[in-house]
Amino acid sequence: MALPISVTYTFATATSAIPLSQLDANFTTVVNGVNGIGNGTNALSNVQITGGTITGLSSAIPVASGGTGSANLTLNNVILGNNTGAVQVVAPGTSGNVLTSNGTTWVSQAAGGGGTANVQTFTSSGTWTKPSGFGTGSRVLIEIWGGGGSGGRSATSGLGGGAGGGGAYTQLWTTLSSLGATESVTVGAGGTSVSTNVSGNAGGTSSFGSYASAYGGGFGQVNSVGGGGGGQLSSTTDEGPGSPWRVQFGGCQTALGQGGSGGGQAGKANFWGGGGGGSGLTSNGNGGAGGASYMGGGGGGAASTTGTAGSGGTSVGGGNGGAGGTNASPNGTAGSVPGGGGGGSPYNTGTSGAGGAGKCIVTVFPG
């Protein structure tokens, strides 16, 4: 039966008494119409519902019929259109997140252009963990310093022990998406000091995963020659890991009577070598000063037996080199962290200065 319901016999058109059979037919028509609405036989149109509750639906009202297509909408989620399919939602995510378009849909992610950077600093070896709440395109700055070399103790009367070279510095920019959930961090140890008439020890190499490394400074030699500053590549020469300046632009290994050369920029605009270690003696009987560096460790100062010990080289971003010893004060000074070279010790006395340990700093910027 189609709606609206039409009653055949009406009082308005009656001209005489209406037979009971006609009234009964009218009642049947009305009853069938109402029952048809209840069982779905009859469809309603142009109906306004001004109150009450609709219950008993066997499934969610589809989008095409004005519904959501979903039986439940999670509290505080944002609703996204999905053509004629059930609506999609975006959860709030981490506190401080914003709704951002990725060009295809909307996602909840950390706000760009603001917020606080995540900084993880390593002064010993460990594991870096990717922080949460940052977009995959966030920029990451990785800074690495190699360990400084230690000074040597002279085995020749009248000569001071050579000083250790400063550790190298390496800087790398990358995106957060290029890094794993965790990355291994190795922090190179500073060269250990010596208390006998021998050469010092080279500084260790520092690294961040397989992405970047910074080599340690060379050792100060027993024969007064200073160690080379840390460079870009390793070396098996007597300078230790700090290769000659001609190739790596770390501070140059220094010969008798010279101060250490400063660490220069190596090949890449974001790399600085460590300062070379000083050597003794100079013409006036003093120990050679350590080479300076901008970001690598400063070279250590050489010892002096008869004059003034060499001072340690300075560094803006790395550790300073340690000063050399004299007969009156024979112990060489340790290099500062990160990567400062240790000072040398004079003939047959004192303990040389240890090299400063390396370091690694990883900074993730919001964006």
Secondary structure in CASP SS format (residue, H / E / C, confidence):
PFRMAT SS
TARGET T0000
AUTHOR 0000-0000-0000
METHOD secondary structure of the structure
MODEL  1
M C 1.00
A C 1.00
L C 1.00
P C 1.00
I C 1.00
S C 1.00
V C 1.00
T C 1.00
Y C 1.00
T C 1.00
F C 1.00
A C 1.00
T C 1.00
A C 1.00
T C 1.00
S C 1.00
A C 1.00
I C 1.00
P C 1.00
L H 1.00
S H 1.00
Q H 1.00
L H 1.00
D H 1.00
A H 1.00
N H 1.00
F H 1.00
T H 1.00
T H 1.00
V H 1.00
V H 1.00
N H 1.00
G H 1.00
V H 1.00
N H 1.00
G H 1.00
I H 1.00
G H 1.00
N H 1.00
G C 1.00
T C 1.00
N C 1.00
A C 1.00
L C 1.00
S C 1.00
N C 1.00
V C 1.00
Q C 1.00
I C 1.00
T C 1.00
G C 1.00
G C 1.00
T C 1.00
I C 1.00
T C 1.00
G C 1.00
L C 1.00
S C 1.00
S C 1.00
A C 1.00
I C 1.00
P C 1.00
V H 1.00
A H 1.00
S H 1.00
G C 1.00
G C 1.00
T C 1.00
G C 1.00
S C 1.00
A C 1.00
N C 1.00
L C 1.00
T C 1.00
L C 1.00
N C 1.00
N C 1.00
V E 1.00
I E 1.00
L E 1.00
G C 1.00
N C 1.00
N C 1.00
T C 1.00
G C 1.00
A C 1.00
V C 1.00
Q E 1.00
V E 1.00
V E 1.00
A C 1.00
P C 1.00
G C 1.00
T C 1.00
S C 1.00
G C 1.00
N E 1.00
V E 1.00
L E 1.00
T E 1.00
S E 1.00
N C 1.00
G C 1.00
T C 1.00
T C 1.00
W E 1.00
V E 1.00
S E 1.00
Q E 1.00
A E 1.00
A C 1.00
G C 1.00
G C 1.00
G C 1.00
G C 1.00
T C 1.00
A C 1.00
N E 1.00
V E 1.00
Q E 1.00
T E 1.00
F E 1.00
T C 1.00
S C 1.00
S C 1.00
G E 1.00
T E 1.00
W E 1.00
T E 1.00
K C 1.00
P C 1.00
S C 1.00
G C 1.00
F C 1.00
G C 1.00
T C 1.00
G C 1.00
S C 1.00
R E 1.00
V E 1.00
L E 1.00
I E 1.00
E E 1.00
I E 1.00
W E 1.00
G C 1.00
G C 1.00
G C 1.00
G C 1.00
S C 1.00
G C 1.00
G C 1.00
R E 1.00
S C 1.00
A C 1.00
T C 1.00
S C 1.00
G C 1.00
L C 1.00
G E 1.00
G C 1.00
G C 1.00
A C 1.00
G C 1.00
G C 1.00
G C 1.00
G C 1.00
A C 1.00
Y E 1.00
T E 1.00
Q E 1.00
L E 1.00
W E 1.00
T E 1.00
T E 1.00
L H 1.00
S H 1.00
S H 1.00
L C 1.00
G C 1.00
A C 1.00
T E 1.00
E E 1.00
S E 1.00
V E 1.00
T E 1.00
V C 1.00
G C 1.00
A C 1.00
G C 1.00
G C 1.00
T C 1.00
S C 1.00
V C 1.00
S C 1.00
T C 1.00
N C 1.00
V C 1.00
S C 1.00
G C 1.00
N C 1.00
A C 1.00
G C 1.00
G C 1.00
T C 1.00
S E 1.00
S E 1.00
F E 1.00
G C 1.00
S C 1.00
Y C 1.00
A E 1.00
S E 1.00
A E 1.00
Y C 1.00
G C 1.00
G C 1.00
G C 1.00
F C 1.00
G C 1.00
Q C 1.00
V C 1.00
N C 1.00
S C 1.00
V C 1.00
G E 1.00
G C 1.00
G C 1.00
G C 1.00
G C 1.00
G C 1.00
Q C 1.00
L C 1.00
S C 1.00
S C 1.00
T C 1.00
T C 1.00
D C 1.00
E C 1.00
G C 1.00
P C 1.00
G C 1.00
S C 1.00
P C 1.00
W H 1.00
R H 1.00
V H 1.00
Q H 1.00
F C 1.00
G C 1.00
G C 1.00
C C 1.00
Q C 1.00
T E 1.00
A C 1.00
L C 1.00
G C 1.00
Q C 1.00
G C 1.00
G C 1.00
S C 1.00
G C 1.00
G C 1.00
G C 1.00
Q E 1.00
A C 1.00
G C 1.00
K C 1.00
A C 1.00
N C 1.00
F E 1.00
W E 1.00
G C 1.00
G C 1.00
G C 1.00
G C 1.00
G C 1.00
G C 1.00
S C 1.00
G C 1.00
L C 1.00
T C 1.00
S C 1.00
N C 1.00
G C 1.00
N C 1.00
G C 1.00
G C 1.00
A C 1.00
G C 1.00
G C 1.00
A C 1.00
S E 1.00
Y C 1.00
M C 1.00
G C 1.00
G C 1.00
G C 1.00
G C 1.00
G C 1.00
G C 1.00
A C 1.00
A C 1.00
S E 1.00
T C 1.00
T C 1.00
G C 1.00
T C 1.00
A C 1.00
G C 1.00
S C 1.00
G C 1.00
G C 1.00
T C 1.00
S E 1.00
V C 1.00
G C 1.00
G C 1.00
G C 1.00
N C 1.00
G C 1.00
G C 1.00
A C 1.00
G C 1.00
G C 1.00
T E 1.00
N C 1.00
A C 1.00
S C 1.00
P C 1.00
N C 1.00
G C 1.00
T C 1.00
A C 1.00
G C 1.00
S C 1.00
V C 1.00
P C 1.00
G C 1.00
G C 1.00
G C 1.00
G C 1.00
G C 1.00
G C 1.00
S E 1.00
P E 1.00
Y C 1.00
N C 1.00
T C 1.00
G C 1.00
T C 1.00
S C 1.00
G C 1.00
A C 1.00
G C 1.00
G C 1.00
A C 1.00
G C 1.00
K E 1.00
C E 1.00
I E 1.00
V E 1.00
T E 1.00
V E 1.00
F C 1.00
P C 1.00
G C 1.00
END
